[in-house]
Amino acid sequence: MNFERLAKAGRILDGPIARGSMTSLAIRITGLGLVYLQAVLAARLLGVESYGIVSVALAVINIAAIIAVSGYQSLAIREVARNISSENKTLLPPFIDLAKGLVTRHAIAIAAVVACIAIAAKPIVYPYDNAIILAAISIPAMATIHLWRGISQGFGDVAAAQWPGELLRPAITITGTVALFVFNGNLGPLDFLAAVLASSLLVAVTGQNLVHHKLRTYSTDAVPQDMRRNWRAQARPFAAIAAIAILQGELAVLLLALFASPEEAGLYQPIARIAPLVTLPVQAAAMRYTPRLAETWESGQARLALRLTDLFTLVTFGLSLVLSLALIVAGPFIFALFGEEFVPMASILWIAFLGPLVSAACGPAGAIVTMIGRPVLATYSLAAGLMVQIVLGAALVPAYGVAGAVTAMSAGTAFAWLILLYNASRTAGFNPSLIAATGRLLALRYSAS
């Protein structure tokens, strides 16, 4: 056995990305457990139709909040990481102040527009109208949560970036849901959304306090107006990327609401909760990999960036594949927790996993394009995938319901990530995919022997 190689591997696994990924993974798994408990409670207490109404309202919150963030969550990861690694750190406070002000104004305006549309178009959006009106109130809080998450991630503080939104928020929502059910004797969509609103407000305040605590040690200088305009310009591609990505994630619910029924939107929810689990290793590793990539590339350490990328791709795809196989086997048992009506949906779970597995096999292509390349390329890639999902969804959902929506979602995701992979390879000068990373690993092994 080559003990020198073993020791080197041990040092890699003990590095900052590995430690940050393990922290992120632990929080993410715990948070997902809470989210599943929240979803099971909602499905059991609300019933399929009311659960579908709630899912549409939550989709509106998620889409509107991401649009309101205007790209500053992703920009904050890059800018905070860059400023921390530079000698001049006085730009951090004014950047965060600018982001906070813009996001707050945008979120309030979008919330007002969403509420007005739901009121004016009540006959069209019925039976989702009242739920959407209440959901609109949560938009500013959710947008703030996303911004604080990006800033904390830029600082490299994985725990602070995740636990308020992934642990505290579902815990408060569950507590509020149970309390409302016990107090009222039943639970309606508006009751559940009221619990969501309360948890969002509390978590937004918590995230703000965490960020302000970090900024106490940073001094600030006056920032030229040109710099502020530059930040706004840099945020735009991130805004487009985030908006398209959230639309891809929530489009299936909206298509089912538009072309099917609240029941179909409700039946889709277990799949919507389980499918992202396949990319859980990717999400966990990206929490630390993304700012680390920006740091290494900015300092000219391209070789180190390549090694980190290969490690990222090989480990995350392997874990994603194992997770997908385990979830396919356990699917019927998981779906049964939501209710007997949901169990037949487990048979199409494998379709939902195809898209995420393709994205995992493409490696951190999205991070490479957005952090060290041209974010507009990521926008075009994701937009192409979204168009595929819309066209297929409009064609398949009326006839096949949930199965059609899931097929369209997987196809759109796979198409978008293959284009992202092409753009990432051109941007970085190396291919971050599973096939290329495996080839480099084998070549290294044979050359060493």
N, C-alpha and C positions, 0 to 999 in steps of 0.2 A: 504494500500500500504506500502511496506517495504522501507522506505526512506533511510535506511542505504545501502541496495542493490543498490538503484537508484543512490545514491551518489558514490558508488564504481564503478558502470558502467560508470558514468560520468567521473571519474578519469581515467579509462582505455581509454575511447574515447578521452581524452585530453592528452594522453601520446605521447611520441616521435614517435612511430610507426604510430599512428593515424594521427598526424599532418603531418608527412612526407608523408604518403599515400595520404592525401588530396591534399598536394602540388603537388605530383607526378601525381595524377589523373587530377588535373586542367591543368597542363602542357600537359599531355598526350592527353586529350580531345581536347585542342586547337591545338596541333600538328597534331592530326588525322584529324581535320577539314582542316588544311592546306594541308596535304598529299592527302586528298580526292579531294580538289580543284585542286591540281597538277595533280592527276590521271584523273580527268574529263577533264581538259584542254588538256592533252596528248591524251586521247581517241578521243575527238572531233576534235582536230587539226591534228592528225596524221592519223586517220582511223584505222580500226581493224587490218589490216595486219601489218602496220608500228608500231602500238602499241605493237603487239606481238613481233616484232623484238626488240624493246626497252626493253620489259619485260625480254627477254632472256639475253640481255646484262646486265641489272641491276641484274639479278640473278647471273651472273658470277662475278660481282663486289662484291656482298654480300658474296658469298661463298669464294672467294679468300681473301677478307679482313679478314674474321673470321679465316681462316687458317693462315694468316700472323700474326695475333695477338698472336697465339701460346699459348692460354690459360691464358695470362697475364691479360686480362680484369677481369676474375673471380678471379684469384689469387690475384689481386690488392685489390678487395673488402675485402677479408679475411685478407691479410697481413697488409693493411693500418689500418683496424679496430683493429686488434690485437695490432699493434704498438702504436696506439693512446691510447688504454686502459692500456698499460704497462708503466713502469717508464722510460725505455730507448727508446727514440724515434729517436735515431741517425741512425737507419737502414732504415728509410723512404727514404731519398734522394738517397742513393746508390741503393736501390731496384728499385726506379722509373727510375733512369738513366740506369740501366741494362735492364729494360723492354723496355724503349724507344729505346735504341740502337738495341736490338734484333728485335723488331717489325719493325723498319725502314728497317733494312737489309733484313728481310724476305719478307716484302711487295714489295720492289724493285725487288728482285729476282723473286718472283711469278708473278709480273706484266710483267716482261720481258718474262717469260715462256709462259704466256697466250697470249701475243701479237705474239710471234714466232709461237705458235701452230695455231693461227687464220690465220697467213700468209701462213704457210706451208700447212695447210689443207683447204685452201680456197675453193676448189671444194666440199669438204665434208660439211663444216659448212655454205656454202652459203644458204640463203641470210643474215646470221647473222655475216659474217666475218668482215666487216668494223666497224660495231657497237661494236663488241667485242674488236677490236684493240683500238678504242677510249676509251672504257670502262676500258681497262687495265691501262690507265694513272691515273684513279681515285682510283685505289686500295691502294696505299700508304696513300693517304689522308683519305680514309675510315677506314683503319686499325688504324691510329692515333686517329681518332674520337672515335673508340671503346675503345681504351686504356685509353684515358682521361676520358671517361664516367665511367669506372670501378674505376679509382683512385678517382674521385670526389664522387662516391657512397660510397667508403670505408671511406672517410672523413665524411660521413653522410650528405653531402650537396646535397640533392635531386635535387634542382633547377639547380645547376651548372652541375650536371650529365646529365640533360635532355635538358635544353633549347637550347644549341647550336645545337644539332643534331635534335631535334624534333620540334623546332620553327624556328630557324634562317635558317637552311638548306633548308627546303621546301619553306620558304618565298623567299630566294634568287633564288631558282630554278624557282619558279613561275614568279618572276620578269624578270629573264633572258629569260624564254620561251616566255612570252608575248612580250618582247622587240625584240627578234629574229623574231617572227611572224610578228610584225608590220613593222620591217625594211625590211624583205625579201619578205613579202607578202604571204609566205607559211611556213610550218614547216616540216622538215624531221627528221628521227631518229637521225642522227648525230648532228643536231641543238639542239635537246632536250638533248642529252648526253653531249654536250658542256656546257649547262647550269648546268647540274648535276656536271660536273667536277669543274666549277667555284665555286659553292656553297660548295662542299666538301673541296676545298682548303681553303676557307675563314673560314669555321667552324673548320677545323683542327688547324689553327693558333689561333682561339679564345679559343678553349679548352686548348691548350698548355699554353696560357697566364693565364688562370684561375688556372690551377694546379701550375704553377710556383709562382703565387701570394701566394698560401697557403704555399708553401715550404720555403718562405723567413724567417719564424720564427723557422725553424728547423735546428739544427746543424747536422753535419755529421761526422762519424768516418770511418776509413778504415775497409773494410769488408773482412774477410778471404775468400780465394778462395773456401773453403769448403762450406761456406754459399751461395756463388753464384751458385755453383753446386747444392746445395740443392733446391734453388729457381727454377732452371731449371727443376729439377726432379719433383717438386711439380706442376709445370705448365703443364706438359705433360698430365696428366689425364684431366685437364680442357680443354686443347686444343682438345683432342679427343671428349669430350662432346660437346663443342661448334661447332666443325666441323660437327658432326653428327646431331646436332639440326638444324643448318642452312641448311644442305642438306635435312632434313625432310621438312623444310619450303619452299625450292625452288625446290624440286624434281618434283613437279607437273608441273611446267613450263618447266623444262628440258625434262620430259617425253612427254609432248605435242609437244615440238619442235622436238623431236626425232621420235615419232610414229604418229604424226598428222600433224599440219601445223602452220605457224605463226598466221593464223586467230584463230585457237583454243587456242593458247597461249594467244592471245589478249582477247578473250571472257572470259577466266578464270580470268582475272585480277580483276574485281569487287569482285569476291568471295575471291580472295587472300587479298584484302583490308578489306573486311567485317569480314571474319572468325576470325581474331585475336581480334576483338572487344569483343568477348565473354570472353576472358581471360584478358580484360583490368583491371578489379578490382584486379586480381591476380598479374598482372605486376606492378600495382601501389603500392600495399601493399608490394610486394617483394623488392621494392627499399629500403625500410627502414627495413623490417623484416630480410632480409638476413644478413646484417652486425650486426644487433641486436642479432640474433641467435648465430652468432659466438662469440660475446662478452659474452652473458649470459652462453653459454656452456663452454667457456674457463674459466670463473670465478666460475664454479661449481654450477650455479643456474639452475639445471635441472627442478625443479618444475615451475620456472618462464618461462622457455622455453616451457614447456608443455602448460601453460595457454596462452601464446602468440600464440602458434601453433593452439590451438583450436579456439581462436578468429579469427585468420587468415582464417582458413578453413570455419567456419560457415558464416562469413560475405562475403568472396569472392565468395563462391559458390552461395549463395543467389542472390547476385548482378549479377553474370554471367548468372544464369538461367533467371532472369528478362530481361537482355539485349538480350539474345538469342530469347526469345519470341517476344520482341518488334521489333527486326531486321527482323524476319521472316514475320511479318505483314507489315513492311515498305519496305521490300526487293524490290518489283516491282517498287516502286517509286524511290528508290535509284538507281537501275540499269538503270532506264530511263534517269537519268542524264548523263550517259555515252553514251547513244544512243539507238535507238530502237533495234538494233541488239543484245544488251546485255540483254534485258528484259527476254527472255525465261530462262536464266541461274538462275533467282531468284527462280525457282521452285525446284532446288536442294540445296538451301541454307541450309536447315535443315540437310542434310547429312554432310555438312562441319562443323556444330556445334556439332555433336555428340562426336567427338574426344576431342575438347577443354573442353566440359562439363565433360567428364570422367576425364580429367586431373585436372580440378578444384575440382572434388569430391575426388581426391586423396590427396588434401591438398598440403602443401609445401614439398612434398616428395623429389623432386629434390634438393631443398636447403638443406634439412637435410642430404642427402647422400653426397653432395659435400662439405658442410661447416663443418660438425662435424663427418663425417664418412669416407668412402673410396671412393674418386671420381671415381675410376676405376669401381665400381659397377654401377654408373650412366652411364658410358661409355658402359658397356655391355647391360644395359637396353635399352638405346637409339639406340644402334646398332641393337638390336633385332627388335625394332619397325621400323627402317629404312629398314631392310631386308624384313619385311612384306609389307611395302609400295612399295618397288621396285618390288617384285614378283607380287603383286596384280596389280600394275600400268602397268607392262609389259603385263599382261594378259588382263586388262580391257580397257586401253587407246586406242589401235587400233580399238576396236569395239565400244566403248561408248564415246570416246573423253573426254570432260570436266567432265562429270558425272563419268566416270571411274577413272580419276585422283583424283577427290574429295573423292570418296569412298575409294580409296587406302590410301589417306592422313589421313582420319579420323580413319581408321582401324589401321594404323601404330602408330598414336598418342596414341590411347586408349591402345594398346598392350604395348607400351613402358612405359606408366605411371602406369599401373597395376604392372609391374615388379618393377618399381621404388618404388611403395608403399610397396611392399613386402620387398625390401632391406632397405627402410627407417625405417620400423617397427623393423627390426632386429638390425639396427644400433643404433637407439635412445632408444629402449626399450619401445616405445609406438607407437600406430597406429595413424598417423596424418589424417586419412581419414574422410570424412563427417560422415559416419556411426558411427565411434568410437568417434568422437568429440561430436556428438549429444547424444550418450549414456552417456558420461561423464557429459555433461551438465544436462541431465535428472536425473542422479544419484545424482548430487550435489543439484539439486533443491528438490528432494524428501527427501534427508537426512537433508536438512535445514528445511523442513516443518515438 
